[in-house]
């Protein structure tokens, strides 16, 4: 029997991955809330990054899908500090949050005790969590982020029981809605996937890291769009601006195409170009079938129109970066590899389910 060679797990300093820039980490986390939600058994959806809260500084405002509970998230890249602890009740009051999550690489014992005390003595509807963020790599693999809850609300056990029993009703609805769409797209060679995920977003690689074609159904709105989140904000903007130069040509092919479809969300995420219409997961079956058909047609049309320009843009940017590297001796403008911390190829909002990158 041949024993397969195994790699050693190595710990990585979380702060180093983001240059000790808490805002950069918060931006990344805002795009990967499903990783945090998985360990807390919540379906988290971003509302806004760094919302205005008067004197308080909130990193991420989210909501729990299904319950519509408001979720306040405070982040740190160093071990827990009193200043972050002080933000929790202030942010909860300012945003009307019923779920408070504090994320840090390590929690001091006194801070754990304080969070446990809050869970014990505050209103039963208030949930407080402490979650440690760890980074690991195996051999030469890109680093991955692992979240470990260390302080739990009493509601967590109930959530865990529900999670172990299977998908929530909303998750079943989502998966059942998207499954025929995935099968349809597979049959025409648009995707290698054969199974839908139980999320509001289904995404498909463009062939370039951090860039996806996406179908999304949220309360009241159905969208099909090209997602650009290429590792660093400056790079994403450069890609978007380069595509914008072809706006007239693209809109001549796709009459309903909108650029900067949802604008900048908290100055970070860009849904760059796509189409949208009214839609709801609770619509009658006939209307749901119509929405799926609309998504299918527009995904195919969007990729057919955009992909040639996208390939041209990425080739030009690659040449520009190579020239810059020759002049400065720098390897390029990405401090991390495009498949860096926590990255997998599949989704902007569900960024790591099976860790497999499908083909185009």
C-alpha positions in Angstrom: 0.0 0.0 0.0 1.4 3.4 -1.0 1.0 6.1 1.6 0.2 9.4 0.1 2.5 12.2 1.1 0.7 14.6 3.4 1.4 18.3 3.9 1.9 20.1 7.2 -0.6 22.7 8.4 1.1 26.0 9.0 -0.4 28.9 10.9 -0.3 32.3 9.2 -0.5 35.7 10.9 -3.9 37.1 9.9 -2.8 40.7 10.2 0.0 40.2 7.7 -2.5 39.0 5.0 -4.1 42.4 5.0 -1.1 44.5 5.8 -2.5 45.1 9.3 -5.3 47.1 7.6 -8.5 46.4 9.5 -10.6 48.2 6.8 -9.2 45.9 4.1 -10.1 42.9 6.3 -13.6 44.2 6.9 -14.1 44.7 3.1 -13.0 41.1 2.5 -15.2 39.8 5.2 -18.2 41.8 3.9 -17.7 39.8 0.6 -17.3 36.5 2.5 -20.0 36.6 5.2 -21.0 33.1 4.4 -17.8 31.8 5.9 -18.7 33.6 9.2 -22.3 32.6 8.9 -21.5 28.9 8.5 -19.8 28.6 11.9 -22.6 30.5 13.6 -25.4 28.7 11.6 -26.7 31.9 10.2 -27.5 33.0 6.7 -25.9 36.5 6.7 -26.5 39.1 4.1 -24.5 42.3 3.8 -26.5 45.6 4.3 -23.6 48.0 4.4 -19.9 48.3 5.2 -19.0 51.0 7.7 -22.5 52.6 8.0 -22.7 56.0 9.7 -23.5 55.5 13.4 -22.7 58.9 14.9 -19.8 58.7 17.2 -19.5 54.9 16.8 -17.5 53.1 14.3 -19.3 50.0 13.0 -17.3 47.8 10.6 -20.1 45.7 9.0 -23.9 45.9 9.1 -25.7 42.8 8.0 -28.9 41.0 8.5 -29.9 37.4 9.0 -31.9 36.1 6.1 -35.2 34.5 7.2 -35.4 36.3 10.5 -34.4 39.8 9.3 -32.5 40.3 12.5 -30.0 43.1 12.3 -26.4 42.0 12.8 -23.6 44.3 13.9 -20.0 43.1 13.2 -16.9 44.6 14.8 -13.5 43.4 13.4 -9.9 43.4 14.7 -6.7 42.1 13.2 -4.9 42.0 16.6 -6.0 40.4 19.9 -9.1 41.7 21.5 -8.9 45.3 22.8 -11.2 47.3 25.2 -12.0 49.8 22.4 -13.6 47.1 20.3 -15.5 45.8 23.3 -16.9 49.3 23.9 -18.2 49.4 20.3 -20.6 46.5 20.7 -23.4 47.9 22.9 -23.1 51.3 21.2 -23.4 49.9 17.8 -26.3 47.6 18.8 -28.2 50.6 20.2 -27.4 52.8 17.2 -28.4 50.2 14.5 -31.1 48.4 16.5 -29.0 45.2 16.2 -30.1 42.1 18.0 -27.0 40.0 16.9 -23.6 41.3 17.8 -20.5 39.6 16.5 -16.9 40.5 17.5 -14.2 39.0 15.2 -10.5 38.9 16.4 -7.5 36.6 16.1 -7.5 36.0 19.9 -9.7 36.9 22.8 -8.3 37.9 26.2 -9.9 36.0 29.1 -11.5 39.1 30.5 -13.2 39.9 27.2 -14.6 36.4 26.8 -16.1 36.7 30.3 -17.6 40.1 29.4 -19.2 38.7 26.3 -20.5 35.7 28.3 -21.9 38.1 30.9 -23.7 40.1 28.2 -25.3 36.9 26.9 -26.5 36.1 30.4 -27.8 39.4 31.5 -29.1 41.2 28.4 -32.5 40.7 26.8 -33.0 37.1 25.6 -33.5 38.3 22.1 -30.0 39.8 22.0 -27.2 37.4 20.8 -23.5 38.1 21.4 -20.7 36.1 19.8 -17.0 36.2 20.0 -15.3 34.6 16.9 -11.6 34.0 16.4 -10.1 34.4 13.0 -7.2 32.1 12.1 -5.3 31.7 8.9 -3.6 28.5 7.8 -1.9 27.1 4.7 -0.7 23.6 3.7 2.6 23.5 2.0 2.7 26.1 -0.8 -1.1 26.5 -0.9 -2.6 29.9 -0.7 -3.7 30.8 2.9 -7.2 30.2 4.0 -9.3 31.8 6.8 -10.9 29.6 9.5 -13.4 31.1 11.9 -13.8 29.6 15.4 -16.5 30.7 17.7 -15.3 31.0 21.3 -18.3 32.8 22.9 -21.8 31.7 22.1 -25.3 32.9 22.7 -27.9 30.4 24.1 -29.6 30.6 20.7 -26.6 29.0 19.0 -27.5 25.5 20.2 -30.9 25.9 18.7 -29.3 27.1 15.4 -26.9 24.2 15.5 -29.8 21.7 15.9 -31.6 23.2 13.0 -28.5 23.2 10.8 -27.8 19.5 11.6 -31.3 18.6 10.5 -30.8 20.0 7.1 -31.6 23.1 5.1 -33.9 25.8 6.3 -37.1 26.4 4.4 -35.7 29.5 2.8 -32.6 27.5 1.7 -34.8 24.8 0.2 -36.7 27.4 -1.7 -33.6 29.0 -3.1 -32.0 25.7 -4.1 -35.3 24.5 -5.8 -35.6 27.8 -7.7 -32.0 27.7 -9.0 -31.6 24.0 -9.8 -33.5 24.1 -13.1 -31.4 27.1 -14.1 -28.2 25.3 -13.4 -29.3 22.3 -15.3 -30.3 24.5 -18.2 -26.9 26.3 -18.2 -25.1 23.0 -18.0 -26.9 21.6 -21.0 -25.6 24.4 -23.2 -22.1 24.3 -21.8 -22.2 27.6 -19.8 -21.1 25.8 -16.6 -19.7 22.5 -15.4 -21.8 22.7 -12.3 -24.8 20.3 -12.1 -26.2 21.3 -8.6 -27.5 24.6 -7.4 -26.5 26.0 -4.0 -29.0 27.0 -1.4 -28.1 30.7 -1.6 -29.5 33.8 -3.2 -26.5 34.0 -5.5 -25.2 31.6 -8.1 -22.0 32.5 -9.8 -19.9 31.3 -12.7 -16.2 31.9 -13.4 -15.2 34.2 -16.3 -11.8 32.6 -16.6 -10.2 35.4 -14.6 -9.7 35.3 -10.8 -12.2 37.4 -8.9 -14.4 38.0 -11.9 -17.7 36.1 -12.2 -21.0 36.1 -14.1 -23.7 36.0 -11.5 -27.5 35.3 -11.2 -29.1 36.7 -8.0 -32.6 36.7 -6.6 -33.1 38.9 -3.6 -36.4 40.1 -2.1 -38.1 42.2 -4.8 -35.3 42.0 -7.4 -33.7 39.5 -9.9 -30.3 40.4 -11.3 -27.8 39.1 -13.8 -24.4 40.8 -13.8 -20.7 40.7 -14.2 -19.0 40.8 -10.7 -15.5 42.4 -10.5 -13.6 41.9 -7.2 -10.1 41.3 -8.4 -8.1 41.2 -5.2 -7.4 44.9 -4.7 -9.8 47.8 -5.0 -7.6 49.7 -7.4 -7.4 46.7 -9.7 -11.1 46.2 -9.7 -11.7 49.9 -10.5 -9.2 49.6 -13.4 -11.0 46.7 -14.9 -14.4 48.4 -14.5 -13.1 51.6 -16.0 -11.6 49.8 -19.0 -14.8 48.0 -19.7 -16.6 51.3 -19.4 -14.7 52.4 -22.5 -16.7 49.9 -24.4 -20.1 51.0 -23.0 -21.6 52.1 -26.3 -20.7 48.9 -28.1 -22.0 46.7 -25.3 -25.3 48.6 -24.9 -25.9 48.4 -28.6 -26.0 44.6 -28.2 -27.7 44.6 -24.8 -30.4 47.3 -24.7 -31.1 46.7 -21.0 -27.5 46.7 -19.9 -26.6 49.0 -17.0 -23.1 50.0 -16.0 -22.4 50.3 -12.2 -25.6 48.4 -11.7 -25.8 48.8 -8.0 -23.1 51.4 -7.5 -20.3 51.1 -4.9 -21.4 49.4 -1.8 -19.5 51.0 1.1 -16.8 52.2 -1.3 -15.7 48.6 -2.1 -17.8 46.1 -3.9 -18.7 46.7 -7.5 -21.4 45.0 -9.4 -20.1 46.5 -12.6 -22.5 45.8 -15.4 -25.7 43.8 -15.9 -29.5 43.7 -16.0 -32.2 43.7 -13.4 -36.0 43.2 -13.1 -38.6 42.7 -10.4 -38.7 39.2 -8.9 -39.4 37.4 -5.7 -38.7 33.9 -4.3 -42.4 33.8 -3.2 -43.8 34.5 -6.6 -46.2 31.9 -8.2 -44.6 29.0 -10.0 -45.4 30.5 -13.4 -43.6 33.7 -12.6 -40.6 31.9 -11.1 -40.2 29.9 -14.4 -40.3 33.2 -16.2 -37.6 34.7 -14.0 -35.4 31.6 -14.5 -35.8 31.9 -18.3 -34.9 35.6 -18.1 -31.8 34.8 -16.1 -30.8 32.0 -18.5 -31.2 34.2 -21.6 -29.4 37.2 -20.1 -26.5 35.2 -18.6 -25.8 33.7 -22.1 -26.2 37.1 -23.8 -24.1 38.9 -21.2 -21.2 36.6 -21.5 -21.4 36.5 -25.3 -21.2 40.3 -25.4 -18.8 41.0 -22.6 -16.3 38.2 -22.6 -14.4 39.3 -25.8 -14.0 42.8 -24.3 -13.1 41.4 -20.9 -10.3 39.2 -22.4 -9.0 42.3 -24.3 -9.0 44.4 -21.1 -7.3 41.7 -19.0 -4.6 41.3 -21.7 -3.9 45.0 -21.7 -3.8 45.2 -17.9 -1.4 42.2 -17.8 0.9 44.0 -20.3 0.7 47.2 -18.3 1.6 45.4 -15.0 4.5 43.7 -16.7 5.8 47.0 -17.9 5.4 48.5 -14.4 7.3 45.5 -12.9 10.1 46.0 -15.3 10.5 49.6 -14.4 10.1 49.3 -10.6 11.4 45.8 -10.0 8.1 45.0 -8.4 6.2 41.8 -9.1 2.9 43.7 -9.7 0.3 45.5 -7.6 -1.3 42.6 -5.8 0.2 42.1 -2.4 -1.6 38.7 -2.2 -2.2 36.1 -4.9 -5.6 36.4 -6.6 -6.5 33.1 -5.0 -5.3 34.4 -1.7 -6.9 34.5 1.8 -10.2 32.5 1.8 -10.5 32.7 -2.0 -12.2 30.0 -3.9 -13.5 30.3 -7.4 -17.1 30.1 -7.0 -19.0 33.1 -5.6 -18.8 36.7 -4.5 -21.2 36.2 -1.6 -20.7 32.4 -1.1 -17.0 32.3 -1.6 -16.1 28.9 -0.3 -18.5 26.0 -0.4 -16.6 23.1 -2.0 -13.3 24.8 -2.8 -13.4 23.6 -6.4 -12.9 25.9 -9.3 -15.1 25.0 -12.2 -14.1 25.6 -15.8 -15.7 28.1 -18.1 
